[in-house]
Amino acid sequence: MKSGTSIGANVREAQNAESKADFIHKFKIAAKECEETIYWLELCKFKNNLPDCTHLLDQIMHIKNILNKIIITSKAKI
C-alpha cells in the first residue's frame, strides 16, 4: 500500500517542481516506487490466501511505462 500510494504522491510533487531537473528527479522516485510495488504484487501471487492480483500487475505495468516515457521525454528536452 505504501509504495503504491507513493507513486501518486511523487507525481503530485513533480507537478510543482522547482526546475526541470527536480521534475525528472521526482518522476524517477515515482518509478522506483513503481518497481517496489511490482515486487510486492509479484510476491502476492505466491500466497495462496490472497486474492488474485494479476489485474493490479497489469495496471502497474501500464503506469510504469507511462512514468518511464515521461522521464525519457523530459530528459530529451533538457
N, C-alpha and C positions, 0 to 999 in steps of 0.2 A: 504494500500500500504506500509506504513512504517513498520508495524510488519512483513508483508510477505517478504519484501526485507531484513529485519534484520536477518532473519533465515540464508540466504546465507552469509551475512557479518560475522556472528559469526562462521559459519562453516569454512570460509576462515581464520579467525583469529586463529581458533583451529589448522589449518594446520601448523601454525608457533608458536605453543605453546612452552613456556619455560620449561614446565615439564608435566608429565602425569596428575598431579592434575589440572594444568592450562588448559590442553586439555579437561578434563572432565568438568571443570567449564564452559568453553566456549560452550560446547555442551549442558550443562544444560540451559544456557541462550538462546541458539537457540531453545531448547524445550519449554521454557517459551514463546518465541515469536511465536512459532507454535501454542500454546494454545490460545494466543491472536488473532491470525489470524483466527483460527477456530471460536472463539467467534464472530468476526466481520462478517464472512461469514454466520454464523447461523442467525445473525440479518438481514442480507440482504435478507434472504429467506422470511421475513415477510413484506418487502417493495414491493408494487405492481408495482412501476415504475422502478424497477431494473431488469436486465436480470437474468435468472436462473443461480445460481452459484453452483448447485449440483455437476457438474463435478469438480469444484475447491475444494469443500469439500472432494470429493473422493481422489483427488490428495494430498491434505494436510494431510489426514489421513494416506496415504502411507508414506509421509515424516515423520510424527510423529512416526510411527512405526520404521522407519529406525533410526531416531535420538535416540529413546529410546533403541534400540538394541545396538547401538554404545556405549551409556552411560553404559549400563549393562555389556557389554563385556569388556569395558575399566576398569570398577571398579573391575571386577573379576581378571584382570591381574596385579593388584597393589600388 
